[in-house]
Amino acid sequence: MLRLSVLALLLGSCACSYYNGYWGPLSICFRQTENDTTQCQGLTPGEVTCSGAMSWTKPFRDDTDNRNGGCTYQWELQNNANHNIQSHVYQLCFRNSEDSSQCSFNGTTCTQWVGAGGISWTTPFRDDTDNRPGGCSYQWLINSRAAPNVTEYRVDKCRVHFLESEGSSQCEGSRRSMSGWSTAANWTAPFRDDTDGRPGGCTYQWGLECTSNQA
């Protein structure tokens, strides 16, 4: 078995990523769709940012507070090429586990199963944290299952990486974590968003690490 994650070691201390992954046909993508660039910073409304060659998505900054509006989030898996993902298809899931009026739902949303040429978004989630008690608690995972078709491009398992890089007191829990491999489907460690009127915000990025067998 060839672990192509060795490519990351060649990058040494590259700031683009802290995980040992490689570019395969899959990326994790993020978009914020609400037309509020004061509380939702770093991306234009509706702009899609995807992980790439051992790189994160672009940074997105959440600075919601008592001002009107909030930030509406979606994530997707995207197949970067018209390769069938040999032996597996994949599904990305997000959940918020805090039952707060500042979070649009308490529960889990998943993409469809993604294979060759696939794109599928999670259900929109609205974050409107402010000075009210409570916050939103976030986690991600990726599932895989057997696929019937086989081509030359093989991806065996993947896992999600999450990074919060601002580190203000409003960004609680695990600011840097990874999910289990898709074959085990374990969540990232909980991260809690409690942004409000205090100075600072939370800056988010995501990455996807995969391993491969090739004949």
C-alpha positions in Angstrom: 0.0 0.0 0.0 1.3 3.4 -1.0 0.5 6.3 1.4 0.6 9.4 -0.7 0.4 11.5 2.5 4.2 11.3 2.4 4.0 14.2 0.0 3.1 16.5 2.8 6.4 15.8 4.5 8.2 17.2 1.5 6.6 20.6 2.3 8.3 20.8 5.7 6.9 23.7 7.7 4.5 24.9 5.0 1.9 27.1 6.6 -0.7 25.9 4.2 -1.6 22.9 6.2 -0.8 21.0 9.4 -2.0 17.6 8.3 -0.3 14.9 6.2 -2.7 14.7 3.2 -2.6 14.8 -0.6 -4.7 16.1 -3.3 -7.1 13.5 -4.7 -10.4 13.8 -6.5 -12.2 15.0 -3.3 -12.3 18.5 -1.7 -14.2 19.9 1.2 -15.9 23.2 0.3 -17.6 26.0 2.3 -19.8 28.9 1.6 -21.6 31.6 3.5 -24.7 32.8 1.8 -26.1 35.7 3.9 -25.6 39.2 2.5 -23.8 40.5 5.6 -20.1 41.4 5.2 -19.7 43.1 8.5 -20.4 40.0 10.7 -19.5 37.4 8.1 -16.0 38.3 6.9 -13.4 37.0 4.5 -15.7 35.7 1.8 -18.2 37.5 -0.4 -21.8 36.2 0.0 -22.1 32.9 -1.9 -18.4 32.6 -2.6 -17.3 29.0 -2.6 -13.9 28.1 -1.1 -12.5 24.5 -1.4 -9.5 22.7 0.1 -6.8 21.8 -2.4 -3.3 20.5 -2.7 -2.5 20.1 1.0 -4.2 23.4 1.6 -7.0 24.7 3.7 -10.2 26.5 2.5 -9.8 30.2 2.6 -10.2 31.7 6.1 -13.7 32.8 7.1 -14.3 35.0 10.1 -17.4 34.8 12.2 -18.1 38.0 14.1 -21.8 37.8 14.8 -23.2 40.0 17.7 -26.2 42.1 18.5 -26.4 43.7 15.1 -29.2 42.6 12.8 -28.4 39.6 10.6 -26.3 36.5 11.0 -24.2 34.1 8.9 -25.6 31.1 7.0 -23.2 28.2 6.4 -23.1 25.2 4.1 -20.5 22.6 3.4 -20.0 20.2 0.5 -17.9 17.5 -0.9 -16.7 18.2 -4.4 -15.2 15.7 -6.9 -12.4 17.7 -8.6 -12.1 15.5 -11.7 -14.2 13.1 -13.7 -12.6 10.1 -11.9 -14.7 7.5 -10.3 -13.7 7.1 -6.7 -12.8 3.5 -6.8 -14.3 1.2 -4.2 -16.0 4.0 -2.1 -18.4 6.9 -2.3 -18.4 9.6 0.4 -20.7 11.7 2.5 -19.9 14.8 4.6 -22.0 15.6 7.8 -22.2 18.6 10.0 -24.0 18.8 13.4 -24.8 21.5 15.9 -25.4 19.9 19.4 -26.5 23.0 21.3 -30.2 23.8 21.6 -30.0 27.5 21.5 -32.3 30.1 19.8 -29.1 31.5 18.2 -28.6 28.4 16.1 -31.1 27.6 13.3 -31.3 23.9 14.2 -30.1 21.4 16.7 -29.2 18.2 14.9 -27.3 16.8 11.9 -27.3 17.5 8.1 -25.4 15.5 5.5 -24.6 15.8 1.9 -25.7 13.1 -0.6 -23.3 10.3 -1.3 -20.6 11.8 -3.7 -18.8 9.8 -6.4 -17.6 10.7 -9.9 -18.5 14.3 -10.8 -20.5 14.7 -7.6 -21.4 18.0 -5.8 -23.8 18.0 -2.9 -24.4 20.7 -0.2 -25.5 20.3 3.4 -28.7 22.0 4.5 -28.1 25.7 5.3 -27.3 26.4 9.0 -27.7 30.0 10.4 -25.4 31.2 13.1 -26.8 34.3 14.9 -24.9 34.2 18.2 -25.0 37.4 20.3 -25.1 38.5 24.0 -28.0 36.1 24.8 -27.0 33.0 26.9 -25.9 30.0 24.9 -23.9 29.4 21.7 -23.6 26.9 18.9 -21.5 23.7 19.1 -20.1 22.4 15.9 -18.7 19.0 14.7 -18.0 17.4 11.3 -17.4 13.9 10.0 -17.1 12.0 6.7 -18.6 8.6 5.9 -17.7 6.2 3.2 -19.4 3.1 1.7 -18.6 0.6 -1.1 -19.2 1.8 -4.7 -19.9 -0.6 -7.6 -17.6 1.0 -10.2 -13.8 0.7 -10.5 -11.3 2.9 -12.4 -7.6 3.5 -12.1 -8.0 6.3 -9.5 -8.4 4.8 -6.0 -9.2 6.6 -2.8 -9.6 4.4 0.3 -10.5 6.7 3.2 -10.6 10.3 4.1 -10.9 12.5 7.2 -12.0 16.1 7.9 -9.7 18.7 9.5 -11.0 21.8 11.3 -9.0 24.8 12.4 -10.0 27.9 14.3 -7.0 30.3 14.2 -8.1 33.5 16.0 -8.3 32.1 19.5 -10.5 34.7 21.2 -12.4 33.9 24.4 -15.5 33.5 22.2 -14.1 30.5 20.4 -14.4 27.6 22.9 -13.7 23.9 22.9 -11.4 22.2 20.4 -9.9 24.8 18.1 -8.0 22.3 16.0 -9.2 18.7 15.5 -9.7 16.0 12.9 -12.5 13.5 12.4 -12.0 9.7 12.4 -11.2 8.1 9.0 -14.4 7.7 6.9 -14.3 4.0 7.5 -14.9 4.6 11.2 -17.0 7.8 10.9 -16.1 9.6 14.2 -16.8 13.3 14.7 -14.3 16.0 15.1 -14.0 17.2 18.7 -16.7 19.7 19.7 -16.0 23.4 18.9 -18.3 26.1 20.5 -19.0 29.4 18.8 -20.1 32.1 21.3 -19.4 35.3 19.4 -21.1 38.4 20.8 -20.3 42.1 21.4 -16.9 41.4 22.9 -13.9 42.3 20.8 -12.7 39.5 18.5 -14.3 36.7 16.5 -13.6 33.2 15.3 -11.7 32.4 12.1 -12.5 29.0 10.5 -10.8 26.8 7.9 -11.4 23.2 6.8 -9.2 20.6 5.1 -9.6 17.0 3.7 -7.0 14.3 4.1 -7.2 11.1 2.0 -5.1 8.0 1.6 -4.8 5.9 -1.6 -3.9 2.5 -2.9 -2.7 2.4 -6.5 -1.9 -0.7 -8.6 
